[in-house]
């Protein structure tokens, strides 16, 4: 069963900032990032329970393959809610404030 996907405004802002950064780094890099993110979103829709809960038994995290980011999400009924896309080097206190 496929779940619906909802990307929160904060997560959309994360995506925009990351895309802008990679767009300035190398021509086309932002498109490769977006392709990896779409693949991740597809996997989340199909198998959101493959990731174990991290925070308050509600928030889960998956690693974005080949990119230094984690995608934080929760599952509510039949919906996967993407909460944030955060660089793996970020301080844990920053992550706690964002989630």
C-alpha positions as CSV (number, residue, x, y, z in Angstrom):
1,X,0.0,0.0,0.0
2,X,1.4,3.4,-1.0
3,X,1.2,6.2,1.5
4,X,0.5,9.8,0.6
5,X,3.4,12.2,0.8
6,X,3.2,15.7,2.4
7,X,6.2,18.0,2.5
8,X,5.9,20.6,5.2
9,X,6.7,24.2,4.5
10,X,9.9,24.0,6.5
11,X,11.0,20.9,4.5
12,X,10.2,22.8,1.3
13,X,12.4,25.6,2.4
14,X,15.2,23.1,3.2
15,X,14.9,21.8,-0.4
16,X,15.0,25.2,-1.9
17,X,18.1,26.2,0.0
18,X,19.9,23.0,-0.8
19,X,18.9,23.3,-4.5
20,X,20.2,26.9,-4.6
21,X,23.5,25.9,-2.9
22,X,24.1,23.0,-5.3
23,X,23.1,25.1,-8.3
24,X,25.8,27.6,-7.5
25,X,28.4,24.8,-6.9
26,X,28.2,23.0,-10.2
27,X,26.0,23.1,-13.2
28,X,23.3,20.4,-13.0
29,X,24.3,19.3,-9.5
30,X,21.0,20.5,-8.1
31,X,19.1,18.3,-10.6
32,X,21.1,15.2,-9.4
33,X,20.2,16.1,-5.8
34,X,16.6,16.4,-6.7
35,X,16.6,13.0,-8.5
36,X,18.0,11.4,-5.4
37,X,15.4,13.1,-3.2
38,X,12.6,12.0,-5.5
39,X,13.9,8.4,-5.3
40,X,13.9,8.7,-1.5
41,X,10.4,10.1,-1.4
42,X,9.2,7.2,-3.6
43,X,10.8,4.7,-1.1
44,X,9.2,6.5,1.8
45,X,5.7,6.3,0.2
46,X,6.2,2.6,-0.4
47,X,8.0,1.5,2.8
48,X,7.9,4.2,5.5
49,X,8.1,1.7,8.3
50,X,11.6,0.4,7.3
51,X,13.1,3.2,9.4
52,X,12.9,2.9,13.1
53,X,11.5,5.8,15.2
54,X,14.1,8.2,16.7
55,X,12.3,10.9,18.6
56,X,9.3,10.5,20.8
57,X,8.5,7.3,18.8
58,X,7.1,9.6,16.1
59,X,9.9,11.0,14.0
60,X,11.9,8.8,11.8
61,X,15.1,9.4,9.7
62,X,16.5,8.0,6.5
63,X,19.8,8.7,4.9
64,X,19.7,10.3,1.4
65,X,21.9,8.0,-0.6
66,X,25.1,9.6,-2.0
67,X,24.3,12.9,-0.4
68,X,25.2,14.1,3.1
69,X,21.6,14.6,4.3
70,X,19.0,12.9,6.4
71,X,15.3,13.2,5.6
72,X,13.3,13.4,8.8
73,X,9.6,12.4,8.6
74,X,6.6,11.1,10.6
75,X,3.8,8.8,9.7
76,X,0.3,10.0,10.4
77,X,-2.5,7.6,9.3
78,X,-1.8,6.9,5.6
79,X,0.4,9.9,5.2
80,X,4.2,10.4,5.3
81,X,5.0,13.9,6.4
82,X,8.5,15.1,5.5
83,X,9.5,17.4,8.3
84,X,13.1,18.4,7.4
85,X,16.1,17.7,5.2
86,X,19.1,18.3,7.3
87,X,22.8,18.0,6.6
88,X,24.4,15.1,8.5
89,X,27.1,17.4,10.0
90,X,24.5,19.5,11.8
91,X,24.7,19.8,15.6
92,X,22.1,17.5,17.3
93,X,20.7,20.4,19.2
94,X,19.8,22.1,15.9
95,X,18.0,19.0,14.8
96,X,16.1,18.7,18.1
97,X,14.9,22.3,17.6
98,X,13.8,21.7,14.1
99,X,11.9,18.5,14.6
